[in-house]
Amino acid sequence: MSDNHEMEFVAGVGWYEGEYKNGKFDGKGSFTFSDGRRYEGQFKNGEKHGKGTFTFPDGRKYVGEWENGKRNGQGTVTSTDGFRYVGEFKDGKWDGRGTFTASDGMKYVGEFKHGKNHGYGTLIFPDGEMWDGEFREDKPWNTTHHDKDGNIFGKYVDGKWHSAEPN
């Protein structure tokens, strides 16, 4: 195979069209999987690497940075039902600072680790309720809970709920 632009069928997997170097996908190209998934962007040594877009048949999409075949760096995930994540990725998962918005309007702005809310963040519900503070493994850990008017109605301290209501 020469170091140029070619099209290649990869048996049982899909089609690649783009640039090659040393017999591997390298440079700008696109790969369409037999199940309808598609990646268009940069390749290096046969892996997704650099900036690219990965689209699923159901309309979900990732646009952002890749490293050695995994989502790494800044990126955006969207779905047709309104789900959206904008932020940092590491080893294919949400990791670092980001904003997640659910299809119902719930929003988390803060730190993520291994794909979960982990670290300091703010969770805002569609009705205006807000949880602010430290999260661990998707759970409130040291957070203050406010109603839509800003009144504190409770806290999590070391993962345990404490109501602001008098007993």
N, C-alpha and C positions, 0 to 999 in steps of 0.2 A: 504494500500500500504506500502510496507517495504522500508527502507532506503537503496536502492541499485540501480542497473542498470536495467532499464526496458524499454519497448516500449509501447507507449500508443497512441491510436487514439483519437483525440479531435474532437468531432462531428462538422461537417461543417467547420472546421478550418484547420486541417492537422494532421501530425504525429509528435510525440516527441519520441526521443530515447536518453536515457542518465540517469544520476544520479538523485535521489530524496532525499529529506530530509523533514521530517514532511509532507509528502504527496504532496510536491511541487517540481517543477523542481529546482534542486540545485546541482551545481557542473558542470562537463563537460557534454555537450549534443548537440543535433541538433534538430531543428524543421523545418519541411518541410511543408509549407502552401499548401493548395489545389490548389492555382493559380500558383504554381511553385516557389515562393520565398522560400529562405532557409537561416536559421541562424545556424551557427555552432560555438560553443564557450562555454563560461561560463554563468551560470545562478545562481541567488540567489533569494530565496523566490518566485520562479515562473517567474522572470523577467530576461531579458538579462542584465548581470552585470559582468564586468570584460573585458577580451579581447575576441573578436569574429569577425566573418565574416558574413556579410549579402549580399546575392546574389539575383539579380532579374533575371527573365527569359530572359530579353533582353541583359543580360551580364553586366549591371551596378553592381558595387560592392563597399561595404564599409568594410574596414578592420581597426579595431581599438578598442578603449575603449568604454565601455558602463557603464551606471549607472542608475539603476531603470528603465530599458527598453528603455532609450534614449541614443543617441550618446553623450558622454561626455568625454573630454580629448583629446588625440592625435588620429588622424585617417586619412585615405586616402580614397577618393571617386574616382573611375575611371569608364569610360564608353567605349564601344567598338568604338566610333567615335573619341576618343582622348581627351575628356574632362577629367580634373583631378584637384582635390583639395587635398592638403596635409597641414594639420595644426590642429588647435584646434577647438573643438566643445563644445557647451554648450546647454543643453536642445534640442539636436537634430539638431542644426543649426551651421553654420560656425560662430565662435565667438572667437576672440583672434587673434594671429598671424597665417598667412597661406600664401600659394601660390596657386592661381587658374590659370590654363592654359586651354584656350578654344581650341576647335578642329581646329580652323584656325590658332593657334599659338599665339594669343594674350595672354599676361600674366600679372596678377596683383600679386604683392608681397607686403604684408603689413598687416594692421589690418582690422578685420571684426567684425561686430556687428549684431546680429540677422540675419545672412545669407547675409549681404550686405557689400560692400566695405565701411568701416567707420573708420576714423582715418588716420594715416600717411601711405602712400603707394606709390608705383610706378607702373604705368600702361604702359606696353610696347606693341606696335602694331607690327604686322608682317613686316611692311615696315620700322621699326626702329624708328618711332616716339615714344616719351616718354612723359608721364605726371607724374610729381613728386610733392608730397605734401600732403595736407589734403583733404580727401574725406568725404562726408556726404551722407548717404543713397544712395550709388552707384553713386553719382554725384561729379564732381570736385568742391571743395570749395575754397581752397587756394592752387592752383597748378601752377607750371611753366611748359610750354609746349615747348619741344625741337623737332627739326626735326632730321632726321637720322644722321646728321653731328654734332649734339650738339648745333645748333644755336637756340636761344630762339625766338619763333614766337608769343608767347602770354602767358597770365596768366589769371587764375580765381582768383579774389579777393572777398571774402565774397559771392561767388556763382555767380559773374558777370564777363563776359568775357571782357578782355582788350587786344586788339591786340598790338603787338610790332611794327607793320607796321606804318610808319608815315602817318598822315592824309593828 
